[in-house]
């Protein structure tokens, strides 16, 4: 018997609470003001250095012939590309950078003489 009284009471109470929690008539159709947002994007473009020259090794090529073609020394190609075994073995389809107004120097210049840098 208590179940018969309790169920309609709880159901009625839930209906009243649910109706009170909802928006007023028409509130659901109001439009919100626009939201101002800021988006920042950055792009970078890397251009190829037109001063750099690359050569792809073909069958029958050797380092001395490539150096002669580009009028550079064989050793400068070896140094720039850090070729092992002094460049004795190169591979077909290997990409080599050819020196072009670039000097590769693995040593630091000597320190200036201390007597010449002292103020008078």
C-alpha positions as a Markdown table, in Angstrom:
| # | Residue | x | y | z |
|---|---|---|---|---|
| 1 | Unk | 0.0 | 0.0 | 0.0 |
| 2 | Unk | 2.8 | 2.4 | 0.7 |
| 3 | Unk | 4.1 | 1.7 | -2.8 |
| 4 | Unk | 0.9 | 3.0 | -4.3 |
| 5 | Unk | 1.1 | 6.3 | -2.4 |
| 6 | Unk | 4.9 | 6.7 | -2.7 |
| 7 | Unk | 5.2 | 6.2 | -6.4 |
| 8 | Unk | 2.7 | 9.0 | -7.5 |
| 9 | Unk | 4.2 | 11.4 | -5.0 |
| 10 | Unk | 7.8 | 10.9 | -6.1 |
| 11 | Unk | 6.8 | 11.1 | -9.8 |
| 12 | Unk | 4.8 | 14.4 | -9.1 |
| 13 | Unk | 7.8 | 15.8 | -7.2 |
| 14 | Unk | 10.2 | 15.0 | -10.0 |
| 15 | Unk | 7.9 | 16.6 | -12.5 |
| 16 | Unk | 7.8 | 19.9 | -10.5 |
| 17 | Unk | 11.5 | 19.9 | -10.0 |
| 18 | Unk | 12.3 | 19.2 | -13.7 |
| 19 | Unk | 9.9 | 22.0 | -14.8 |
| 20 | Unk | 11.5 | 24.5 | -12.4 |
| 21 | Unk | 15.0 | 23.7 | -13.7 |
| 22 | Unk | 14.4 | 24.3 | -17.4 |
| 23 | Unk | 14.6 | 27.6 | -19.2 |
| 24 | Unk | 11.6 | 29.9 | -19.5 |
| 25 | Unk | 9.5 | 29.8 | -22.6 |
| 26 | Unk | 11.4 | 31.2 | -25.6 |
| 27 | Unk | 14.8 | 31.4 | -23.8 |
| 28 | Unk | 16.0 | 28.4 | -25.8 |
| 29 | Unk | 15.6 | 30.2 | -29.0 |
| 30 | Unk | 17.5 | 33.4 | -28.1 |
| 31 | Unk | 20.8 | 33.7 | -30.0 |
| 32 | Unk | 24.0 | 34.3 | -28.2 |
| 33 | Unk | 26.1 | 37.3 | -29.1 |
| 34 | Unk | 29.1 | 36.6 | -31.4 |
| 35 | Unk | 32.3 | 35.6 | -29.7 |
| 36 | Unk | 35.4 | 37.5 | -30.7 |
| 37 | Unk | 38.4 | 35.2 | -31.1 |
| 38 | Unk | 41.9 | 35.8 | -32.1 |
| 39 | Unk | 43.9 | 33.2 | -34.0 |
| 40 | Unk | 47.6 | 33.7 | -34.7 |
| 41 | Unk | 49.4 | 31.6 | -37.3 |
| 42 | Unk | 52.9 | 31.8 | -38.5 |
| 43 | Unk | 54.4 | 30.4 | -41.7 |
| 44 | Unk | 57.9 | 30.2 | -42.8 |
| 45 | Unk | 59.3 | 29.7 | -46.2 |
| 46 | Unk | 62.7 | 28.3 | -46.8 |
| 47 | Unk | 64.2 | 29.2 | -50.1 |
| 48 | Unk | 66.9 | 27.0 | -51.6 |
| 49 | Unk | 70.3 | 28.8 | -51.6 |
| 50 | Unk | 70.9 | 29.3 | -55.3 |
| 51 | Unk | 74.6 | 29.5 | -54.7 |
| 52 | Unk | 74.8 | 25.8 | -53.7 |
| 53 | Unk | 75.5 | 23.3 | -56.4 |
| 54 | Unk | 74.6 | 19.6 | -56.1 |
| 55 | Unk | 75.6 | 16.7 | -58.4 |
| 56 | Unk | 74.1 | 13.2 | -58.4 |
| 57 | Unk | 76.6 | 10.5 | -59.1 |
| 58 | Unk | 76.0 | 8.5 | -62.3 |
| 59 | Unk | 77.4 | 5.2 | -63.4 |
| 60 | Unk | 81.0 | 5.6 | -64.6 |
| 61 | Unk | 81.6 | 8.8 | -62.6 |
| 62 | Unk | 84.7 | 9.3 | -60.5 |
| 63 | Unk | 85.5 | 12.1 | -58.1 |
| 64 | Unk | 88.4 | 13.4 | -60.2 |
| 65 | Unk | 86.3 | 13.8 | -63.3 |
| 66 | Unk | 83.5 | 15.5 | -61.3 |
| 67 | Unk | 86.0 | 17.9 | -59.8 |
| 68 | Unk | 87.4 | 18.8 | -63.3 |
| 69 | Unk | 83.9 | 19.4 | -64.7 |
| 70 | Unk | 83.2 | 21.9 | -61.9 |
| 71 | Unk | 86.7 | 23.3 | -61.9 |
| 72 | Unk | 87.3 | 22.6 | -58.2 |
| 73 | Unk | 89.7 | 20.3 | -56.4 |
| 74 | Unk | 88.9 | 16.7 | -55.7 |
| 75 | Unk | 89.9 | 17.3 | -52.1 |
| 76 | Unk | 87.5 | 20.2 | -51.7 |
| 77 | Unk | 84.6 | 17.9 | -52.7 |
| 78 | Unk | 85.8 | 15.3 | -50.2 |
| 79 | Unk | 86.1 | 17.9 | -47.4 |
| 80 | Unk | 82.7 | 19.5 | -48.1 |
| 81 | Unk | 80.9 | 16.2 | -48.2 |
| 82 | Unk | 82.9 | 14.6 | -45.4 |
| 83 | Unk | 83.5 | 11.6 | -47.6 |
| 84 | Unk | 85.1 | 8.5 | -45.9 |
| 85 | Unk | 88.3 | 7.0 | -47.2 |
| 86 | Unk | 89.3 | 10.2 | -48.9 |
| 87 | Unk | 86.4 | 9.8 | -51.4 |
| 88 | Unk | 87.9 | 6.6 | -52.9 |
| 89 | Unk | 84.4 | 5.1 | -53.1 |
| 90 | Unk | 81.3 | 7.0 | -54.3 |
| 91 | Unk | 77.9 | 5.4 | -55.0 |
| 92 | Unk | 75.6 | 5.8 | -58.0 |
| 93 | Unk | 72.7 | 8.2 | -57.0 |
| 94 | Unk | 74.9 | 9.7 | -54.2 |
| 95 | Unk | 74.3 | 13.4 | -53.9 |
| 96 | Unk | 77.4 | 15.5 | -53.7 |
| 97 | Unk | 77.6 | 19.2 | -52.9 |
| 98 | Unk | 80.1 | 21.0 | -55.1 |
| 99 | Unk | 82.1 | 23.8 | -53.5 |
| 100 | Unk | 81.1 | 27.1 | -54.9 |
| 101 | Unk | 82.7 | 30.2 | -53.3 |
| 102 | Unk | 82.6 | 28.4 | -50.0 |
| 103 | Unk | 85.7 | 27.6 | -48.0 |
| 104 | Unk | 85.6 | 24.7 | -45.5 |
| 105 | Unk | 88.1 | 25.2 | -42.7 |
| 106 | Unk | 88.3 | 22.7 | -39.9 |
| 107 | Unk | 90.9 | 24.7 | -37.9 |
| 108 | Unk | 90.5 | 27.9 | -36.1 |
| 109 | Unk | 92.7 | 30.9 | -37.2 |
| 110 | Unk | 95.6 | 31.6 | -34.9 |
| 111 | Unk | 95.1 | 33.9 | -32.0 |
| 112 | Unk | 96.4 | 37.4 | -32.6 |
| 113 | Unk | 99.7 | 38.2 | -31.1 |
| 114 | Unk | 99.2 | 39.6 | -27.6 |
| 115 | Unk | 101.7 | 42.4 | -28.1 |
| 116 | Unk | 99.9 | 43.7 | -31.1 |
| 117 | Unk | 96.5 | 43.9 | -29.4 |
| 118 | Unk | 97.6 | 45.7 | -26.3 |
| 119 | Unk | 96.5 | 49.4 | -26.1 |
| 120 | Unk | 99.4 | 52.0 | -26.4 |
